[in-house]
Amino acid sequence: VDPNESPDEAAIREVKEEVGIDVTLARIGENLPQLNNDKEKQIPTPFCVLLEKIPASKKYNEHFHVDYIYLAYTNEGGLEIAEQEISEARWFSKIEAMECDTFDSIKRICNAVMV
C-alpha cells in the first residue's frame, strides 16, 4: 500500500501494474450501512484477511504479513505480465487451481469462491 492509498485502491492498482487488467472489486456485505461524506468513506470489504507468518531468511528476520484478499471482476481476458513484478500469471479453472503447487490457504480460498 502506497502512502495515502487505501487497501482497496492498492489492490486495484497492483492488478493493473502486474497483469495489465482493470478490475472492479466485488461488494462484500451489501447490507452494511454505506458511509460516504467529506469526513469518512466506507471502503470495500475484503473477502478475508490473512495473518501470514513469513519465516526467517538470509534477507529478513521472521515477520508477519497482513494479506487483504479481495474478490474482483473484469471484462478483460488477456493478461499483460509485468516481468519486473511477477514471473507468470494465467487464468485457472477451479480444478486447475486445486492442482497447483501453492499454499493450502490459497486453495481453500479458491475452493470457497470458484464455481
One Martini backbone bead per residue (centre of mass of N, CA, C, O) as a GRO file, in nm:
protein
  115
    1VAL     BB    1   0.094   0.038   0.026
    2ASP     BB    2   0.068   0.350  -0.038
    3PRO     BB    3   0.071   0.653   0.029
    4ASN     BB    4  -0.256   0.754   0.056
    5GLU     BB    5  -0.364   0.449   0.044
    6SER     BB    6  -0.587   0.212   0.008
    7PRO     BB    7  -0.632  -0.121  -0.008
    8ASP     BB    8  -0.823  -0.113  -0.258
    9GLU     BB    9  -0.645   0.066  -0.436
   10ALA     BB   10  -0.400  -0.125  -0.433
   11ALA     BB   11  -0.533  -0.368  -0.567
   12ILE     BB   12  -0.603  -0.232  -0.836
   13ARG     BB   13  -0.317  -0.135  -0.907
   14GLU     BB   14  -0.163  -0.408  -0.896
   15VAL     BB   15  -0.315  -0.551  -1.119
   16LYS     BB   16  -0.240  -0.351  -1.340
   17GLU     BB   17   0.073  -0.370  -1.309
   18GLU     BB   18   0.104  -0.700  -1.325
   19VAL     BB   19  -0.151  -0.776  -1.563
   20GLY     BB   20  -0.314  -0.535  -1.724
   21ILE     BB   21  -0.591  -0.502  -1.555
   22ASP     BB   22  -0.918  -0.414  -1.497
   23VAL     BB   23  -1.095  -0.378  -1.184
   24THR     BB   24  -1.370  -0.488  -0.977
   25LEU     BB   25  -1.481  -0.490  -0.670
   26ALA     BB   26  -1.642  -0.676  -0.466
   27ARG     BB   27  -1.933  -0.677  -0.274
   28ILE     BB   28  -1.919  -0.700   0.069
   29GLY     BB   29  -2.182  -0.642   0.255
   30GLU     BB   30  -2.443  -0.488   0.130
   31ASN     BB   31  -2.605  -0.433   0.420
   32LEU     BB   32  -2.430  -0.221   0.489
   33PRO     BB   33  -2.368   0.077   0.576
   34GLN     BB   34  -2.328   0.369   0.383
   35LEU     BB   35  -2.030   0.564   0.383
   36ASN     BB   36  -2.031   0.910   0.240
   37ASN     BB   37  -1.817   1.179   0.296
   38ASP     BB   38  -1.594   1.436   0.384
   39LYS     BB   39  -1.484   1.236   0.644
   40GLU     BB   40  -1.606   0.959   0.521
   41LYS     BB   41  -1.538   0.614   0.396
   42GLN     BB   42  -1.641   0.328   0.254
   43ILE     BB   43  -1.471   0.042   0.200
   44PRO     BB   44  -1.403  -0.236   0.072
   45THR     BB   45  -1.449  -0.561   0.159
   46PRO     BB   46  -1.289  -0.818   0.229
   47PHE     BB   47  -1.314  -1.153   0.212
   48CYS     BB   48  -1.024  -1.166   0.356
   49VAL     BB   49  -0.786  -1.199   0.635
   50LEU     BB   50  -0.436  -1.251   0.658
   51LEU     BB   51  -0.199  -1.401   0.878
   52GLU     BB   52   0.142  -1.419   0.777
   53LYS     BB   53   0.407  -1.630   0.825
   54ILE     BB   54   0.746  -1.536   0.787
   55PRO     BB   55   1.028  -1.669   0.741
   56ALA     BB   56   1.339  -1.680   0.781
   57SER     BB   57   1.620  -1.527   0.618
   58LYS     BB   58   1.890  -1.378   0.481
   59LYS     BB   59   1.720  -1.098   0.461
   60TYR     BB   60   1.506  -1.187   0.695
   61ASN     BB   61   1.314  -1.185   0.947
   62GLU     BB   62   1.079  -1.289   1.117
   63HIS     BB   63   0.736  -1.234   1.000
   64PHE     BB   64   0.442  -1.041   0.913
   65HIS     BB   65   0.154  -1.062   0.707
   66VAL     BB   66  -0.109  -0.868   0.567
   67ASP     BB   67  -0.383  -1.011   0.387
   68TYR     BB   68  -0.589  -0.879   0.140
   69ILE     BB   69  -0.881  -1.042   0.017
   70TYR     BB   70  -1.009  -0.999  -0.302
   71LEU     BB   71  -1.279  -0.966  -0.509
   72ALA     BB   72  -1.300  -0.977  -0.875
   73TYR     BB   73  -1.375  -0.802  -1.180
   74THR     BB   74  -1.372  -0.873  -1.541
   75ASN     BB   75  -1.362  -0.814  -1.913
   76GLU     BB   76  -1.080  -0.920  -1.932
   77GLY     BB   77  -0.850  -1.166  -2.072
   78GLY     BB   78  -0.581  -1.042  -2.110
   79LEU     BB   79  -0.242  -1.070  -2.017
   80GLU     BB   80   0.010  -0.830  -1.887
   81ILE     BB   81   0.314  -0.901  -1.792
   82ALA     BB   82   0.521  -0.784  -1.530
   83GLU     BB   83   0.837  -0.899  -1.510
   84GLN     BB   84   0.935  -0.719  -1.258
   85GLU     BB   85   0.700  -0.852  -1.069
   86ILE     BB   86   0.643  -1.123  -1.239
   87SER     BB   87   0.662  -1.452  -1.397
   88GLU     BB   88   0.345  -1.553  -1.368
   89ALA     BB   89   0.023  -1.567  -1.549
   90ARG     BB   90  -0.318  -1.705  -1.513
   91TRP     BB   91  -0.592  -1.879  -1.583
   92PHE     BB   92  -0.826  -2.071  -1.374
   93SER     BB   93  -0.965  -2.337  -1.285
   94LYS     BB   94  -1.066  -2.506  -1.022
   95ILE     BB   95  -0.906  -2.762  -1.080
   96GLU     BB   96  -0.634  -2.623  -1.136
   97ALA     BB   97  -0.609  -2.480  -0.860
   98MET     BB   98  -0.602  -2.753  -0.691
   99GLU     BB   99  -0.322  -2.848  -0.853
  100CYS     BB  100  -0.147  -2.651  -0.735
  101ASP     BB  101   0.166  -2.526  -0.616
  102THR     BB  102   0.038  -2.419  -0.314
  103PHE     BB  103  -0.118  -2.286  -0.076
  104ASP     BB  104  -0.375  -2.387   0.118
  105SER     BB  105  -0.518  -2.112   0.144
  106ILE     BB  106  -0.559  -2.068  -0.158
  107LYS     BB  107  -0.730  -2.319  -0.213
  108ARG     BB  108  -0.958  -2.251  -0.010
  109ILE     BB  109  -1.043  -1.988  -0.141
  110CYS     BB  110  -1.103  -2.095  -0.423
  111ASN     BB  111  -1.314  -2.305  -0.333
  112ALA     BB  112  -1.516  -2.083  -0.212
  113VAL     BB  113  -1.544  -1.899  -0.506
  114MET     BB  114  -1.547  -2.118  -0.715
  115VAL     BB  115  -1.744  -2.278  -0.988
   0.00000   0.00000   0.00000
